[in-house]
């Protein structure tokens, strides 16, 4: 038990160090953008007809603390970021934490739902594909998975929108109906959200499922031919009991380890899908901040939150893997001897 506790503590420390390093990289990239926040905001105000002087820029720079050294500003930023305070948006002049409170959770929920959907389908389908003797079934599943990899998410979104518009007169865009968009959260708003969120979950899960099927199939195909499976068959174990207890259990380790990577890939695809479906969540805000308004403070906060979510998921999967995989568990328990 002591060794396992030490393993969890070490993984937690590594997760925290990873997040700190990534925060430094994100903050450094924010600093490398030409012009600081004061210059960008006042330049934006200048385009609105306001007359801005150099003295105004200097005063704004001092107000925002941009006159302090780089390391001091990073330490202040990361200290507040770990407390959930990302300051003000450079252009919108709104509190970033309040701006992202619902939007990031919605984005993360959509990405996680797509990830869960992908593996709920991929695990049984991948196992069947790797163990079935039917050429028709194998070729059909392979064709479906290749189609999922070849058909981009944005094209699938456009196809569904076009079909729905032509047939039903509804483009299926947005995450809420007009009457619920600005309403406070309630049971009715939650049901309205679920009635709209299924589409981005399905679209994002489309390619994720195809990729996961290929992964599960490859891992299972490698495991089913090993000697320990042959030995289990010789002891009279067969069917799903054999697959569940031996090759599937051993193939589970790499799958669990890949969850953080898969979540990152799904979230990376979310902004493009969000633009097509006109979703009001963090993915669309990230595109707006990076490509249009040049609001690096807002973009940095979203990237930091996404990184934190992935690091937390990787930490959880490391601990889960140590629990479910006897090889990892034995190596941990033997490490203290």
C-alpha positions as CSV (number, residue, x, y, z in Angstrom):
1,X,0.0,0.0,0.0
2,X,2.9,2.3,0.8
3,X,4.4,1.8,-2.7
4,X,1.0,2.5,-4.4
5,X,0.5,5.7,-2.3
6,X,4.0,6.8,-3.3
7,X,3.3,6.0,-7.0
8,X,0.1,8.2,-6.8
9,X,2.0,11.0,-5.1
10,X,4.8,11.0,-7.7
11,X,2.3,11.0,-10.5
12,X,0.5,14.0,-8.9
13,X,3.8,15.9,-8.6
14,X,4.7,15.1,-12.2
15,X,1.2,16.3,-13.3
16,X,1.7,19.6,-11.4
17,X,5.1,20.1,-12.8
18,X,3.8,19.4,-16.3
19,X,1.1,22.0,-15.9
20,X,3.6,24.6,-14.6
21,X,5.9,24.0,-17.5
22,X,3.0,24.3,-20.0
23,X,1.8,27.5,-18.3
24,X,5.3,29.0,-18.8
25,X,5.2,28.0,-22.5
26,X,1.7,29.4,-23.0
27,X,2.6,32.7,-21.2
28,X,5.8,33.0,-23.2
29,X,3.9,32.6,-26.4
30,X,1.4,35.3,-25.3
31,X,4.4,37.6,-24.7
32,X,5.9,36.9,-28.1
33,X,2.9,38.3,-29.9
34,X,3.8,41.8,-31.4
35,X,2.4,44.5,-29.1
36,X,1.3,44.0,-25.6
37,X,-2.3,44.0,-24.2
38,X,-2.3,47.7,-23.7
39,X,-1.3,48.5,-27.2
40,X,-3.7,46.0,-28.8
41,X,-6.7,47.3,-26.7
42,X,-6.0,50.9,-27.3
43,X,-5.4,50.3,-31.0
44,X,-8.8,48.6,-31.1
45,X,-10.3,51.6,-29.4
46,X,-8.6,53.8,-31.9
47,X,-10.4,52.0,-34.7
48,X,-13.6,52.8,-32.9
49,X,-12.9,56.6,-33.2
50,X,-11.1,57.2,-29.9
51,X,-8.0,59.4,-30.0
52,X,-5.3,57.5,-28.2
53,X,-1.9,59.0,-27.2
54,X,1.4,57.4,-26.1
55,X,0.7,58.6,-22.5
56,X,-2.6,56.6,-22.6
57,X,-0.8,53.5,-23.6
58,X,1.8,53.9,-20.9
59,X,-0.9,54.5,-18.3
60,X,-2.8,51.4,-19.4
61,X,0.4,49.3,-19.4
62,X,1.1,50.3,-15.7
63,X,-2.6,49.6,-14.8
64,X,-2.2,46.1,-16.2
65,X,1.1,45.5,-14.6
66,X,2.9,45.2,-17.9
67,X,5.8,47.3,-16.7
68,X,7.0,44.5,-14.4
69,X,9.6,42.0,-15.4
70,X,8.6,38.9,-17.4
71,X,9.2,36.3,-14.6
72,X,7.2,38.4,-12.1
73,X,4.3,38.7,-14.4
74,X,4.4,34.9,-15.2
75,X,4.5,34.0,-11.5
76,X,1.5,36.4,-10.8
77,X,-0.4,34.9,-13.7
78,X,0.2,31.3,-12.8
79,X,-0.6,31.9,-9.1
80,X,-4.0,33.5,-10.0
81,X,-4.6,30.8,-12.8
82,X,-4.3,28.0,-10.2
83,X,-7.0,29.9,-8.2
84,X,-9.2,30.1,-11.3
85,X,-8.6,33.8,-11.9
86,X,-7.3,34.6,-15.4
87,X,-7.8,38.4,-15.2
88,X,-9.5,40.4,-17.9
89,X,-9.9,39.7,-21.6
90,X,-7.5,42.0,-23.5
91,X,-10.0,43.2,-26.0
92,X,-13.5,42.4,-24.5
93,X,-12.5,43.8,-21.1
94,X,-14.6,41.1,-19.4
95,X,-13.5,38.8,-16.6
96,X,-12.2,35.7,-18.3
97,X,-13.2,33.3,-15.6
98,X,-16.8,34.5,-15.8
99,X,-16.7,34.5,-19.6
100,X,-15.5,30.9,-19.7
101,X,-17.3,29.5,-16.7
102,X,-20.1,27.8,-18.7
103,X,-18.5,27.8,-22.1
104,X,-15.4,25.8,-21.2
105,X,-17.4,23.3,-19.2
106,X,-19.8,22.9,-22.2
107,X,-16.8,22.4,-24.5
108,X,-15.1,19.9,-22.2
109,X,-18.4,18.0,-21.7
110,X,-18.9,17.7,-25.5
111,X,-15.4,16.5,-26.0
112,X,-15.6,14.0,-23.1
113,X,-19.0,12.8,-24.4
114,X,-17.5,12.2,-27.8
115,X,-14.6,10.3,-26.3
116,X,-17.0,8.1,-24.3
117,X,-19.2,7.5,-27.3
118,X,-16.1,6.5,-29.4
119,X,-14.9,3.9,-26.9
120,X,-18.3,2.5,-26.1
121,X,-18.5,1.6,-29.8
122,X,-14.9,0.9,-30.5
123,X,-14.2,-1.6,-27.7
124,X,-16.8,-4.2,-28.7
125,X,-16.4,-3.5,-32.4
126,X,-12.6,-3.6,-32.3
127,X,-12.6,-6.9,-30.3
128,X,-15.1,-8.5,-32.7
129,X,-13.1,-7.3,-35.7
130,X,-9.9,-8.8,-34.3
131,X,-11.3,-12.1,-33.4
132,X,-14.1,-12.8,-35.9
133,X,-13.4,-15.3,-38.7
134,X,-16.0,-13.8,-41.0
135,X,-14.4,-12.0,-43.9
136,X,-17.6,-10.1,-44.7
137,X,-17.9,-8.8,-41.2
138,X,-14.2,-7.8,-41.0
139,X,-14.2,-6.1,-44.3
140,X,-17.4,-4.2,-43.5
141,X,-16.1,-3.0,-40.2
142,X,-12.8,-2.1,-41.8
143,X,-14.6,-0.1,-44.5
144,X,-16.6,1.8,-41.9
145,X,-13.5,2.7,-39.9
146,X,-11.6,3.8,-43.0
147,X,-14.6,5.9,-44.0
148,X,-14.6,7.5,-40.5
149,X,-10.9,8.4,-40.9
150,X,-11.2,9.6,-44.5
151,X,-14.3,11.8,-44.0
152,X,-13.3,15.1,-42.2
153,X,-15.5,16.2,-39.3
154,X,-16.3,19.6,-40.9
155,X,-17.4,17.9,-44.1
156,X,-19.7,15.5,-42.2
157,X,-21.1,18.5,-40.3
158,X,-21.8,20.3,-43.6
159,X,-23.5,17.2,-45.0
160,X,-25.8,16.8,-42.0
161,X,-26.7,20.5,-42.0
162,X,-27.5,20.4,-45.7
163,X,-29.6,17.3,-45.4
164,X,-31.5,18.6,-42.3
165,X,-32.1,22.0,-43.9
166,X,-33.4,20.5,-47.2
167,X,-35.5,17.8,-45.6
168,X,-36.7,19.3,-42.3
169,X,-36.0,23.0,-42.8
170,X,-33.8,23.1,-39.7
171,X,-30.0,23.6,-39.9
172,X,-29.4,22.1,-36.5
173,X,-27.0,24.9,-35.6
174,X,-26.3,26.2,-32.1
175,X,-26.4,24.6,-28.7
176,X,-29.6,26.2,-27.5
177,X,-32.9,27.3,-28.9
178,X,-33.4,31.1,-29.2
179,X,-35.6,31.3,-26.1
180,X,-33.2,29.3,-24.0
181,X,-29.9,30.9,-25.1
182,X,-29.7,33.6,-22.4
183,X,-31.9,31.9,-19.8
184,X,-30.4,30.8,-16.5
185,X,-29.7,27.1,-16.1
186,X,-32.7,25.0,-15.3
187,X,-34.1,21.6,-16.1
188,X,-35.7,22.9,-19.3
189,X,-32.5,24.5,-20.4
190,X,-30.5,21.4,-19.7
191,X,-33.0,19.3,-21.8
192,X,-32.8,21.9,-24.6
193,X,-29.0,21.7,-24.5
194,X,-29.1,17.9,-24.8
195,X,-31.5,18.2,-27.7
196,X,-28.8,20.3,-29.6
197,X,-25.5,18.9,-28.2
198,X,-26.0,15.4,-29.7
199,X,-24.9,16.6,-33.1
200,X,-21.5,18.0,-32.2
201,X,-20.9,14.9,-30.0
202,X,-21.8,12.6,-32.9
203,X,-19.6,14.6,-35.4
204,X,-16.6,14.7,-33.1
205,X,-17.1,11.1,-32.1
206,X,-17.2,10.1,-35.8
207,X,-13.5,10.2,-36.5
208,X,-12.6,9.4,-32.9
209,X,-14.6,6.1,-33.1
210,X,-12.9,5.2,-36.4
211,X,-9.4,5.8,-34.9
212,X,-10.3,4.0,-31.7
213,X,-11.6,0.9,-33.6
214,X,-8.3,0.7,-35.5
215,X,-6.4,1.0,-32.1
216,X,-8.4,-1.6,-30.3
217,X,-8.3,-4.0,-33.3
218,X,-4.5,-3.7,-33.6
219,X,-4.0,-4.3,-29.9
220,X,-6.4,-7.2,-29.7
221,X,-4.9,-8.8,-32.9
222,X,-1.5,-8.7,-31.2
223,X,-2.7,-10.2,-27.9
224,X,-4.9,-13.0,-29.2
225,X,-1.9,-14.9,-30.8
226,X,0.3,-14.9,-27.7
227,X,1.2,-18.0,-25.7
228,X,-0.7,-17.1,-22.5
229,X,-4.0,-17.0,-24.6
230,X,-3.2,-20.4,-26.1
231,X,-2.5,-21.8,-22.6
232,X,-5.8,-20.4,-21.4
233,X,-7.6,-22.1,-24.3
234,X,-5.9,-25.4,-23.4
235,X,-7.4,-25.1,-19.9
236,X,-10.8,-25.0,-21.4
237,X,-11.5,-21.2,-21.3
238,X,-13.2,-19.9,-24.4
239,X,-15.5,-17.4,-25.9
240,X,-16.1,-13.9,-24.3
241,X,-14.8,-15.2,-21.0
242,X,-11.4,-15.9,-22.6
243,X,-11.3,-12.6,-24.4
244,X,-12.4,-10.6,-21.3
245,X,-10.0,-12.2,-18.9
246,X,-6.9,-12.3,-21.0
247,X,-6.3,-10.4,-24.3
248,X,-8.9,-7.7,-23.7
249,X,-7.6,-7.0,-20.2
250,X,-4.0,-6.8,-21.4
251,X,-4.9,-4.6,-24.4
252,X,-6.7,-2.2,-22.0
253,X,-3.4,-0.6,-20.8
254,X,-2.4,1.2,-24.0
255,X,-6.0,2.2,-24.6
256,X,-6.3,3.8,-21.2
257,X,-3.0,5.5,-21.7
258,X,-4.2,7.0,-25.0
259,X,-7.3,8.7,-23.5
260,X,-5.6,12.0,-22.8
261,X,-4.2,12.1,-26.4
262,X,-7.7,11.3,-27.8
263,X,-9.3,14.0,-25.7
264,X,-6.7,16.5,-26.9
265,X,-7.3,15.5,-30.6
266,X,-11.1,15.8,-30.2
267,X,-10.8,19.2,-28.6
268,X,-8.5,20.3,-31.4
269,X,-11.2,19.5,-33.9
270,X,-13.9,21.2,-31.9
271,X,-13.2,24.9,-33.0
272,X,-13.7,24.0,-36.7
273,X,-16.9,22.1,-35.9
274,X,-18.0,25.0,-33.7
275,X,-17.6,27.5,-36.5
276,X,-19.7,25.4,-38.9
277,X,-22.4,24.7,-36.3
278,X,-22.2,28.2,-34.8
279,X,-21.7,26.9,-31.3
280,X,-21.2,29.3,-28.5
281,X,-18.5,27.6,-26.4
282,X,-14.8,27.8,-25.7
283,X,-13.8,26.3,-29.1
284,X,-15.4,29.2,-31.0
285,X,-14.0,31.6,-28.5
286,X,-10.5,30.2,-29.1
287,X,-10.8,30.8,-32.8
288,X,-12.1,34.3,-32.2
289,X,-9.2,35.1,-29.8
290,X,-6.5,33.7,-32.0
291,X,-7.6,34.5,-35.5
292,X,-9.7,37.7,-35.2
293,X,-9.4,39.7,-32.1
294,X,-5.8,38.7,-31.2
295,X,-6.9,38.4,-27.6
296,X,-3.9,36.4,-26.3
297,X,-5.1,36.6,-22.6
298,X,-8.4,34.8,-23.5
299,X,-6.6,32.3,-25.8
300,X,-4.0,31.6,-23.1
301,X,-6.7,30.9,-20.5
302,X,-8.5,28.4,-22.8
303,X,-5.3,26.6,-23.7
304,X,-4.3,26.5,-20.0
305,X,-7.6,25.1,-19.0
306,X,-7.5,22.5,-21.8
307,X,-4.0,21.5,-20.7
308,X,-5.1,21.2,-17.1
309,X,-8.0,18.9,-18.2
310,X,-5.7,16.7,-20.2
311,X,-3.1,16.5,-17.4
312,X,-5.8,15.6,-14.9
313,X,-7.2,12.9,-17.2
314,X,-3.7,11.5,-17.7
315,X,-3.1,11.4,-14.0
316,X,-6.5,9.6,-13.5
317,X,-5.6,7.1,-16.3
318,X,-2.2,6.4,-14.7
319,X,-3.8,5.6,-11.4
320,X,-6.6,3.5,-13.1
321,X,-4.0,1.6,-15.1
322,X,-2.1,0.8,-12.0
323,X,-5.4,-0.6,-10.5
324,X,-6.7,-2.7,-13.5
325,X,-3.4,-3.9,-15.0
326,X,-1.7,-6.5,-12.8
327,X,1.6,-6.0,-14.6
328,X,1.8,-2.3,-13.7
329,X,0.5,-3.0,-10.2
330,X,3.1,-5.7,-9.5
331,X,5.9,-3.5,-10.9
332,X,4.8,-0.7,-8.5
333,X,4.5,-3.0,-5.5
334,X,7.9,-4.6,-6.3
335,X,9.5,-1.2,-6.7
336,X,9.8,-0.7,-2.9
337,X,11.6,-4.0,-2.3
